Amino acid sequence: MSYLRPALVMLILLTLLTGIAYPLLTTGLAQLLFSQQANGSLLYHGDKLAGSALIGQNFTQPRYFWGRPSATADSAYNAEASGGSNLAASNPALDNAFAERAALLRQANPTMRGPIPVDLLTASGSGLDPQISVAAAQYQLARVAAARHLPPARVARLIAEHSERPAPGFLGTTTVNVLQLNMALDAL
């Protein structure tokens, strides 16, 4: 029984330390130093919540840039069903999905010739990516400019202004956050 008392004291001490003090400290520091990120990187249009910069949205109107396809279950960008399709490269369903997406993109962007950027055809591992490549944004530029009656050069400038380079500068590709770009278009 001599070991029971020190074990209970350690249990209580470690519970207080790791179960209460540490979470409160990290949450407090996150709120103090990185408030925007700690609260979900939420974006507002006026006083109305538009979404999070971290989760893609399903834009389908011609006047908006479209994000990557989402492999989430019933509805696009359903965070509760986050994950990939898990279809093998040899699965005919994956080929059919690519063909359907390519046909839709070619129909929506009839002036574009050449290959479709791969990120407009493939879903990410999470199915929730909010960014597309600059090439994917430029592929959609003519459609968006025409639907909004804007000069293509103005829309190209918006794409450039909302392009995000990877942090070290040499790892990854330059991307565009679709929600932020569409919000900037709406603000014009």
Backbone as CSV, one residue per row, in Angstrom:
resi,resn,N_x,N_y,N_z,CA_x,CA_y,CA_z,C_x,C_y,C_z
1,MET,0.804,-1.197,0.000,0.000,0.000,0.000,0.850,1.266,0.000
2,SER,2.141,1.147,0.216,3.000,2.323,0.258,3.147,2.952,-1.134
3,TYR,2.883,2.221,-2.156,3.002,2.751,-3.513,1.713,3.433,-3.991
4,LEU,0.606,3.218,-3.330,-0.669,3.751,-3.768,-0.747,5.282,-3.650
5,ARG,-0.279,5.812,-2.518,-0.348,7.255,-2.315,0.493,8.024,-3.337
6,PRO,1.770,7.674,-3.590,2.538,8.410,-4.612,1.929,8.269,-6.010
7,ALA,1.340,7.125,-6.317,0.728,6.929,-7.631,-0.483,7.848,-7.795
8,LEU,-1.323,7.977,-6.768,-2.477,8.874,-6.837,-2.056,10.335,-6.922
9,VAL,-1.024,10.700,-6.168,-0.519,12.072,-6.222,-0.004,12.388,-7.624
10,MET,0.737,11.459,-8.234,1.249,11.662,-9.588,0.107,11.730,-10.606
11,LEU,-0.900,10.886,-10.435,-2.061,10.908,-11.327,-2.749,12.273,-11.277
12,ILE,-2.996,12.764,-10.085,-3.655,14.066,-9.928,-2.764,15.185,-10.467
13,LEU,-1.482,15.152,-10.147,-0.553,16.180,-10.603,-0.446,16.201,-12.135
14,LEU,-0.275,15.043,-12.749,-0.152,14.986,-14.204,-1.469,15.317,-14.898
15,THR,-2.591,14.960,-14.293,-3.893,15.332,-14.859,-4.050,16.846,-14.850
16,LEU,-3.703,17.484,-13.747,-3.775,18.941,-13.673,-2.814,19.597,-14.657
17,LEU,-1.614,19.042,-14.753,-0.600,19.628,-15.620,-0.916,19.425,-17.101
18,THR,-1.146,18.173,-17.513,-1.331,17.891,-18.944,-2.785,17.988,-19.401
19,GLY,-3.728,17.862,-18.489,-5.134,17.902,-18.871,-5.779,19.258,-18.720
20,ILE,-5.187,20.135,-17.906,-5.792,21.449,-17.680,-4.809,22.579,-17.976
21,ALA,-3.657,22.600,-17.311,-2.726,23.717,-17.451,-2.164,23.829,-18.875
22,TYR,-1.684,22.727,-19.426,-1.093,22.778,-20.776,-2.109,23.186,-21.846
23,PRO,-3.307,22.582,-21.895,-4.290,23.038,-22.898,-4.679,24.509,-22.729
24,LEU,-4.836,24.981,-21.498,-5.160,26.386,-21.279,-4.023,27.296,-21.746
25,LEU,-2.788,26.900,-21.472,-1.638,27.696,-21.895,-1.543,27.762,-23.412
26,THR,-1.639,26.626,-24.090,-1.518,26.635,-25.554,-2.692,27.365,-26.210
27,THR,-3.895,27.196,-25.685,-5.051,27.908,-26.231,-4.895,29.412,-26.020
28,GLY,-4.456,29.809,-24.846,-4.246,31.231,-24.565,-3.179,31.843,-25.450
29,LEU,-2.065,31.133,-25.628,-1.001,31.636,-26.501,-1.468,31.716,-27.952
30,ALA,-2.210,30.721,-28.398,-2.725,30.743,-29.771,-3.659,31.929,-29.974
31,GLN,-4.537,32.188,-29.014,-5.454,33.326,-29.128,-4.701,34.648,-29.090
32,LEU,-3.654,34.707,-28.302,-2.882,35.931,-28.174,-2.012,36.201,-29.398
33,LEU,-1.323,35.165,-29.892,-0.352,35.347,-30.960,-0.918,35.115,-32.370
34,PHE,-1.874,34.203,-32.502,-2.394,33.827,-33.820,-3.915,33.748,-33.783
35,SER,-4.556,34.815,-33.383,-5.999,34.815,-33.179,-6.773,34.416,-34.430
36,GLN,-6.435,34.982,-35.589,-7.149,34.676,-36.836,-7.059,33.182,-37.164
37,GLN,-5.863,32.613,-37.088,-5.682,31.204,-37.416,-6.309,30.299,-36.356
38,ALA,-6.193,30.675,-35.095,-6.741,29.847,-34.019,-8.260,29.770,-34.073
39,ASN,-8.887,30.753,-34.679,-10.345,30.769,-34.783,-10.846,30.281,-36.137
40,GLY,-10.006,29.575,-36.890,-10.452,28.930,-38.117,-10.203,29.692,-39.397
41,SER,-9.446,30.780,-39.363,-9.169,31.584,-40.556,-10.454,31.957,-41.285
42,LEU,-11.422,32.448,-40.516,-12.733,32.787,-41.067,-12.668,34.065,-41.885
43,LEU,-13.406,34.075,-42.992,-13.477,35.235,-43.878,-14.896,35.780,-43.865
44,TYR,-15.005,37.095,-43.782,-16.310,37.746,-43.719,-16.508,38.641,-44.926
45,HIS,-17.725,38.678,-45.411,-18.149,39.612,-46.458,-19.053,40.614,-45.740
46,GLY,-18.483,41.752,-45.369,-19.199,42.680,-44.496,-19.278,42.067,-43.114
47,ASP,-20.486,41.902,-42.592,-20.634,41.253,-41.283,-21.140,39.819,-41.414
48,LYS,-21.212,39.322,-42.642,-21.706,37.967,-42.889,-20.534,37.012,-43.118
49,LEU,-20.578,35.863,-42.465,-19.533,34.863,-42.622,-19.582,34.278,-44.032
50,ALA,-18.445,34.352,-44.755,-18.373,33.812,-46.111,-17.809,32.399,-46.127
51,GLY,-16.974,32.069,-45.145,-16.373,30.741,-45.086,-15.017,30.805,-44.429
52,SER,-14.285,29.737,-44.552,-12.934,29.652,-44.009,-11.942,29.623,-45.153
53,ALA,-10.808,30.265,-44.951,-9.753,30.238,-45.958,-9.103,28.866,-46.030
54,LEU,-9.460,27.978,-45.112,-8.825,26.660,-45.038,-9.644,25.541,-45.659
55,ILE,-10.901,25.813,-46.002,-11.776,24.767,-46.546,-12.410,25.282,-47.832
56,GLY,-12.307,24.490,-48.886,-12.860,24.873,-50.178,-14.373,24.941,-50.161
57,GLN,-14.910,25.611,-51.153,-16.355,25.717,-51.316,-16.716,25.328,-52.738
58,ASN,-17.946,24.946,-52.935,-18.410,24.460,-54.227,-18.987,25.604,-55.053
59,PHE,-18.147,26.274,-55.828,-18.609,27.326,-56.739,-18.934,26.679,-58.082
60,THR,-20.115,26.954,-58.616,-20.509,26.355,-59.892,-20.973,27.381,-60.907
61,GLN,-21.219,28.613,-60.500,-21.670,29.641,-61.435,-20.513,30.090,-62.318
62,PRO,-20.778,30.419,-63.569,-19.710,30.834,-64.489,-18.964,32.083,-64.031
63,ARG,-19.589,32.920,-63.224,-18.960,34.177,-62.802,-17.940,33.998,-61.686
64,TYR,-17.807,32.761,-61.201,-16.852,32.458,-60.132,-15.788,31.487,-60.610
65,PHE,-14.615,31.592,-60.000,-13.585,30.582,-60.216,-14.010,29.322,-59.479
66,TRP,-13.759,28.183,-60.083,-14.113,26.907,-59.480,-12.878,26.313,-58.833
67,GLY,-13.080,25.648,-57.706,-11.985,24.990,-57.009,-11.767,23.573,-57.507
68,ARG,-10.948,22.859,-56.771,-10.701,21.457,-57.106,-11.961,20.648,-56.866
69,PRO,-12.131,19.564,-57.603,-13.258,18.676,-57.310,-13.116,18.119,-55.896
70,SER,-14.217,17.833,-55.276,-14.204,17.270,-53.929,-14.667,15.826,-53.991
71,ALA,-13.927,14.957,-53.318,-14.293,13.537,-53.290,-15.131,13.216,-52.056
72,THR,-15.549,14.244,-51.327,-16.345,13.990,-50.129,-17.725,13.505,-50.525
73,ALA,-18.292,12.743,-49.672,-19.511,11.964,-49.921,-20.614,12.661,-50.696
74,ASP,-21.689,12.980,-50.051,-22.902,13.453,-50.721,-22.736,14.823,-51.369
75,SER,-22.232,15.776,-50.613,-22.132,17.134,-51.134,-20.668,17.548,-51.167
76,ALA,-20.352,18.425,-52.076,-18.978,18.880,-52.220,-18.517,19.617,-50.974
77,TYR,-17.287,19.382,-50.609,-16.634,20.051,-49.491,-17.352,19.821,-48.163
78,ASN,-17.790,18.603,-47.944,-18.417,18.219,-46.685,-17.311,17.807,-45.726
79,ALA,-17.001,18.668,-44.754,-15.891,18.409,-43.839,-16.106,17.160,-42.994
80,GLU,-17.342,16.776,-42.794,-17.615,15.563,-42.016,-17.242,14.305,-42.777
81,ALA,-17.087,14.400,-44.079,-16.749,13.242,-44.909,-15.385,13.430,-45.567
82,SER,-14.499,14.164,-44.924,-13.203,14.461,-45.500,-12.444,13.192,-45.851
83,GLY,-11.874,13.174,-47.029,-11.074,12.047,-47.471,-11.103,11.938,-48.973
84,GLY,-10.213,11.140,-49.497,-10.138,10.933,-50.930,-11.146,9.894,-51.387
85,SER,-11.207,9.694,-52.689,-12.139,8.712,-53.235,-11.623,7.295,-53.067
86,ASN,-10.312,7.145,-52.895,-9.658,5.839,-52.769,-9.866,4.967,-53.996
87,LEU,-10.099,5.563,-55.143,-10.212,4.814,-56.383,-8.814,4.594,-56.947
88,ALA,-8.510,3.368,-57.304,-7.212,3.046,-57.879,-7.109,3.611,-59.280
89,ALA,-5.899,3.814,-59.744,-5.689,4.337,-61.087,-6.257,3.409,-62.151
90,SER,-6.384,2.144,-61.827,-6.930,1.172,-62.778,-8.457,1.077,-62.716
91,ASN,-9.093,1.805,-61.818,-10.542,1.731,-61.653,-11.236,2.532,-62.757
92,PRO,-12.138,1.909,-63.515,-12.852,2.638,-64.576,-13.682,3.812,-64.051
93,ALA,-14.133,3.753,-62.803,-14.910,4.861,-62.231,-14.069,6.132,-62.152
94,LEU,-12.770,5.976,-61.899,-11.884,7.137,-61.851,-11.736,7.736,-63.250
95,ASP,-11.579,6.895,-64.253,-11.505,7.380,-65.638,-12.790,8.098,-66.029
96,ASN,-13.929,7.546,-65.629,-15.220,8.187,-65.934,-15.340,9.544,-65.252
97,ALA,-14.896,9.619,-63.991,-14.952,10.889,-63.264,-14.081,11.937,-63.954
98,PHE,-12.869,11.542,-64.382,-11.993,12.474,-65.101,-12.637,12.936,-66.395
99,ALA,-13.219,12.006,-67.131,-13.849,12.353,-68.414,-15.019,13.309,-68.207
100,GLU,-15.844,13.058,-67.186,-16.978,13.945,-66.897,-16.491,15.340,-66.509
101,ARG,-15.479,15.389,-65.650,-14.943,16.692,-65.218,-14.332,17.440,-66.401
102,ALA,-13.594,16.723,-67.243,-12.969,17.362,-68.403,-14.031,17.897,-69.362
103,ALA,-15.082,17.128,-69.594,-16.153,17.576,-70.492,-16.837,18.822,-69.934
104,LEU,-17.093,18.843,-68.639,-17.725,20.001,-68.007,-16.829,21.237,-68.112
105,LEU,-15.536,21.055,-67.865,-14.608,22.184,-67.937,-14.465,22.699,-69.366
106,ARG,-14.395,21.801,-70.330,-14.278,22.239,-71.730,-15.553,22.955,-72.191
107,GLN,-16.694,22.484,-71.733,-17.964,23.134,-72.079,-18.055,24.519,-71.435
108,ALA,-17.613,24.638,-70.193,-17.688,25.915,-69.476,-16.628,26.906,-69.950
109,ASN,-15.520,26.406,-70.486,-14.407,27.250,-70.927,-14.088,26.952,-72.393
110,PRO,-15.016,27.247,-73.317,-14.842,26.822,-74.714,-13.675,27.480,-75.430
111,THR,-13.197,28.613,-74.969,-12.091,29.285,-75.654,-10.737,28.685,-75.294
112,MET,-10.695,27.866,-74.274,-9.427,27.296,-73.825,-9.094,26.050,-74.640
113,ARG,-7.870,26.007,-75.097,-7.371,24.855,-75.835,-6.210,24.257,-75.038
114,GLY,-5.863,23.058,-75.369,-4.738,22.428,-74.701,-5.172,21.674,-73.458
115,PRO,-4.207,21.208,-72.716,-4.528,20.375,-71.546,-5.176,21.177,-70.418
116,ILE,-6.039,20.506,-69.693,-6.669,21.091,-68.515,-5.713,20.900,-67.342
117,PRO,-5.479,21.930,-66.525,-4.609,21.746,-65.361,-5.103,20.588,-64.488
118,VAL,-4.173,19.780,-64.052,-4.520,18.539,-63.368,-5.310,18.779,-62.086
119,ASP,-5.085,19.901,-61.406,-5.814,20.120,-60.157,-7.281,20.459,-60.377
120,LEU,-7.686,20.750,-61.603,-9.113,20.926,-61.882,-9.803,19.599,-62.179
121,LEU,-9.006,18.558,-62.376,-9.556,17.234,-62.675,-9.496,16.287,-61.487
122,THR,-8.534,16.488,-60.597,-8.312,15.545,-59.496,-8.676,16.162,-58.155
123,ALA,-9.288,15.363,-57.309,-9.571,15.793,-55.941,-8.324,15.587,-55.100
124,SER,-8.198,16.348,-54.052,-7.059,16.184,-53.152,-7.306,15.025,-52.196
125,GLY,-6.322,14.717,-51.392,-6.467,13.641,-50.418,-7.562,13.915,-49.403
126,SER,-7.733,15.165,-49.019,-8.778,15.500,-48.043,-10.110,15.780,-48.723
127,GLY,-10.073,16.196,-49.975,-11.290,16.588,-50.678,-11.787,17.955,-50.269
128,LEU,-10.965,18.718,-49.533,-11.400,20.010,-48.998,-10.478,21.171,-49.375
129,ASP,-9.537,20.952,-50.272,-8.543,21.981,-50.571,-9.170,23.292,-51.036
130,PRO,-8.745,24.414,-50.440,-9.297,25.708,-50.835,-8.520,26.377,-51.964
131,GLN,-7.355,25.828,-52.335,-6.515,26.471,-53.335,-6.511,25.703,-54.655
132,ILE,-6.213,26.459,-55.705,-5.923,25.882,-57.013,-4.602,26.485,-57.485
133,SER,-4.004,25.877,-58.480,-2.771,26.417,-59.037,-3.086,27.685,-59.834
134,VAL,-2.060,28.477,-60.069,-2.226,29.675,-60.883,-2.662,29.272,-62.295
135,ALA,-2.126,28.164,-62.794,-2.516,27.680,-64.130,-4.000,27.350,-64.170
136,ALA,-4.542,26.770,-63.101,-5.973,26.445,-63.052,-6.813,27.718,-63.025
137,ALA,-6.343,28.739,-62.343,-7.064,30.021,-62.323,-7.012,30.670,-63.704
138,GLN,-5.847,30.633,-64.343,-5.723,31.234,-65.672,-6.555,30.477,-66.705
139,TYR,-6.723,29.179,-66.521,-7.557,28.395,-67.426,-9.001,28.897,-67.399
140,GLN,-9.453,29.383,-66.250,-10.840,29.835,-66.077,-11.016,31.334,-66.299
141,LEU,-9.929,32.047,-66.503,-9.938,33.509,-66.586,-10.911,34.036,-67.627
142,ALA,-10.888,33.518,-68.847,-11.747,34.037,-69.921,-13.223,33.879,-69.578
143,ARG,-13.594,32.735,-68.989,-14.998,32.498,-68.631,-15.461,33.491,-67.573
144,VAL,-14.662,33.674,-66.537,-15.034,34.569,-65.439,-15.093,36.015,-65.928
145,ALA,-14.114,36.424,-66.712,-14.100,37.800,-67.230,-15.324,38.063,-68.103
146,ALA,-15.669,37.121,-68.966,-16.832,37.295,-69.839,-18.129,37.326,-69.030
147,ALA,-18.264,36.445,-68.052,-19.492,36.394,-67.251,-19.679,37.650,-66.414
148,ARG,-18.583,38.291,-66.029,-18.672,39.500,-65.205,-18.513,40.778,-66.035
149,HIS,-18.335,40.651,-67.336,-18.144,41.793,-68.227,-16.964,42.643,-67.769
150,LEU,-15.862,41.953,-67.460,-14.637,42.626,-67.026,-13.542,42.389,-68.064
151,PRO,-12.606,43.324,-68.191,-11.469,43.079,-69.077,-10.623,41.921,-68.518
152,PRO,-10.195,41.005,-69.369,-9.377,39.891,-68.889,-8.124,40.344,-68.132
153,ALA,-7.556,41.486,-68.519,-6.360,41.983,-67.824,-6.669,42.309,-66.363
154,ARG,-7.873,42.807,-66.089,-8.265,43.125,-64.698,-8.383,41.854,-63.872
155,VAL,-8.970,40.811,-64.453,-9.114,39.538,-63.749,-7.739,38.894,-63.561
156,ALA,-6.864,39.010,-64.561,-5.504,38.469,-64.444,-4.750,39.167,-63.313
157,ARG,-4.960,40.472,-63.152,-4.328,41.206,-62.050,-4.818,40.693,-60.701
158,LEU,-6.116,40.406,-60.609,-6.653,39.857,-59.365,-6.032,38.499,-59.050
159,ILE,-5.863,37.672,-60.059,-5.220,36.374,-59.847,-3.802,36.581,-59.312
160,ALA,-3.069,37.489,-59.923,-1.696,37.766,-59.479,-1.671,38.311,-58.053
161,GLU,-2.617,39.191,-57.728,-2.665,39.774,-56.381,-3.003,38.734,-55.316
162,HIS,-3.730,37.691,-55.689,-4.145,36.688,-54.717,-3.335,35.396,-54.803
163,SER,-2.236,35.441,-55.538,-1.350,34.278,-55.621,-0.495,34.205,-54.366
164,GLU,-0.383,33.012,-53.831,0.389,32.786,-52.599,1.563,31.873,-52.918
165,ARG,2.761,32.380,-52.692,3.959,31.585,-52.918,4.221,30.695,-51.707
166,PRO,4.828,29.525,-51.919,5.147,28.677,-50.774,6.159,29.381,-49.867
167,ALA,6.116,29.080,-48.571,6.928,29.787,-47.580,8.429,29.790,-47.897
168,PRO,9.081,28.655,-48.099,10.506,28.736,-48.395,10.811,29.261,-49.793
169,GLY,9.808,29.283,-50.674,10.010,29.815,-52.006,10.394,28.777,-53.042
170,PHE,10.873,27.633,-52.601,11.268,26.617,-53.570,10.546,25.285,-53.352
171,LEU,9.791,25.158,-52.295,9.020,23.944,-52.036,7.561,24.195,-52.387
172,GLY,7.008,23.403,-53.267,5.602,23.547,-53.619,5.403,24.502,-54.781
173,THR,4.143,24.750,-55.089,3.804,25.619,-56.212,3.042,26.841,-55.713
174,THR,2.995,27.851,-56.541,2.234,29.047,-56.224,0.751,28.728,-56.418
175,THR,-0.063,29.084,-55.432,-1.483,28.757,-55.463,-2.334,30.009,-55.303
176,VAL,-3.629,29.829,-55.541,-4.610,30.903,-55.381,-5.735,30.354,-54.513
177,ASN,-6.094,31.076,-53.456,-7.219,30.681,-52.623,-8.496,31.081,-53.361
178,VAL,-9.314,30.093,-53.703,-10.494,30.318,-54.543,-11.514,31.225,-53.845
179,LEU,-11.771,30.998,-52.574,-12.765,31.822,-51.865,-12.302,33.274,-51.802
180,GLN,-11.039,33.509,-51.468,-10.537,34.875,-51.395,-10.566,35.567,-52.755
181,LEU,-10.231,34.832,-53.812,-10.275,35.405,-55.157,-11.716,35.745,-55.558
182,ASN,-12.645,34.858,-55.272,-14.045,35.129,-55.605,-14.610,36.278,-54.775
183,MET,-14.191,36.384,-53.530,-14.627,37.520,-52.713,-14.089,38.834,-53.277
184,ALA,-12.857,38.811,-53.774,-12.266,40.020,-54.378,-13.026,40.391,-55.648
185,LEU,-13.450,39.391,-56.422,-14.262,39.670,-57.610,-15.595,40.304,-57.234
186,ASP,-16.232,39.767,-56.199,-17.511,40.328,-55.747,-17.356,41.755,-55.233
187,ALA,-16.180,42.074,-54.709,-15.955,43.414,-54.151,-15.742,44.471,-55.228
188,LEU,-15.505,44.055,-56.469,-15.273,45.043,-57.552,-16.526,45.869,-57.807
